């Protein structure tokens, strides 16, 4: 593997073989990151292609004051948030319900409920979706990167261009807000 600085110069010049190395190096991680936000394999693959197109067009503006991977993940997170907004923030939440240890929610969202309760469950699903859409983008990003993607607070702080204390606060507030609302919906 060539020296990192030389490889970055080749990337900046638009060299296709250097770009192929970039995609091989970061492709699967970007798809995984996108999947954690979008919870759909095809959408994750589509958005990851958009990420690499943007990286290809903007690599000449990359400043080496952060790691290349951090810069790429920032682009991925931004693209995922844009996609979520395009879908009017429609989210799939089965994994969130399990992650928050709200097995009842995870079960009925995953289709485990009795057929005669379908109408009631559709109403609950609507309420859950509305509750999740109340999270500010910064909380949703920090929460997703932390609890779903498994990034450390330091890594998330670098991706979101903030400090670890802010990340801890965002994750805590998101978990607290989602947990309370979802528990109220279950008890209703």
C-alpha positions, -999 to 999 in steps of 0.1 A, spaced: 0 0 0 14 34 -9 21 61 16 -10 78 29 -1 113 18 7 101 -17 -25 82 -19 -45 113 -7 -28 134 -34 -38 108 -60 -73 109 -47 -74 147 -48 -63 146 -84 -92 123 -94 -71 91 -99 -96 63 -104 -74 35 -90 -69 56 -58 -106 60 -56 -111 23 -60 -88 17 -30 -109 42 -10 -141 24 -18 -126 -10 -9 -112 4 23 -144 22 35 -172 9 14 -186 -17 38 -183 5 68 -202 33 50 -229 8 40 -231 -4 76 -233 31 90 -261 40 65 -279 8 73 -279 17 110 -297 49 102 -320 37 75 -326 1 85 -330 -10 49 -302 -27 30 -312 -13 -5 -315 22 9 -282 19 27 -264 7 -5 -280 35 -25 -270 62 0 -235 48 3 -231 52 -35 -242 89 -31 -217 92 -3 -188 80 -25 -200 102 -54 -198 132 -31 -164 121 -17 -151 118 -53 -163 153 -62 -152 169 -29 -120 151 -20 -100 181 -33 -115 201 -5 -106 176 22 -84 192 49 -63 167 67 -72 183 101 -94 153 107 -91 117 97 -103 108 63 -127 82 78 -143 109 100 -148 132 70 -164 103 51 -187 93 80 -198 129 84 -209 129 48 -226 95 53 -245 108 84 -256 139 65 -268 119 35 -287 96 58 -304 124 76 -314 139 43 -329 106 32 -348 104 65 -362 139 59 -372 129 24 -392 100 37 -409 124 61 -389 108 89 -407 75 85 -386 50 105 -385 14 112 -382 9 149 -381 -28 157 -344 -27 166 -349 4 187 -377 -13 207 -354 -42 214 -324 -20 222 -345 -1 247 -356 -34 263 -391 -27 254 -399 -62 242 -436 -56 240 -431 -29 214 -406 -49 195 -429 -79 194 -460 -60 181 -440 -40 157 -424 -72 143 -459 -86 137 -462 -108 167 -496 -96 178 -530 -112 174 -549 -104 142 -579 -91 161 -557 -63 176 -545 -51 142 -564 -18 142 -553 -10 178 -517 -18 169 -518 4 138 -528 33 160 -500 25 185 -475 22 156 -486 57 144 -481 71 179 -446 54 182 -436 69 148 -447 103 159 -428 100 192 -396 90 174 -400 119 150 -399 143 180 -362 137 185 -340 165 172 -316 155 145 -286 159 168 -301 135 194 -311 110 167 -276 110 152 -258 107 185 -282 80 197 -280 60 165 -242 62 163 -239 52 200 -266 26 206 -270 11 172 -236 15 155 -216 11 187 -193 41 182 -176 55 213 -185 89 225 -151 102 214 -157 89 178 -191 104 177 -178 137 190 -153 137 161 -180 128 135 -204 154 148 -177 180 154 -184 185 191 -171 172 224 -177 140 243 -197 158 271 -222 170 245 -225 135 230 -231 120 265 -259 145 270 -275 140 236 -275 102 240 -289 104 275 -317 129 265 -326 109 235 -329 76 254 -348 93 282 -372 109 258 -378 79 236 -381 55 266 -407 76 285 -429 81 254 -428 45 243 -436 32 278 -466 55 279 -478 42 245 -475 6 257 -495 13 289 -522 31 270 
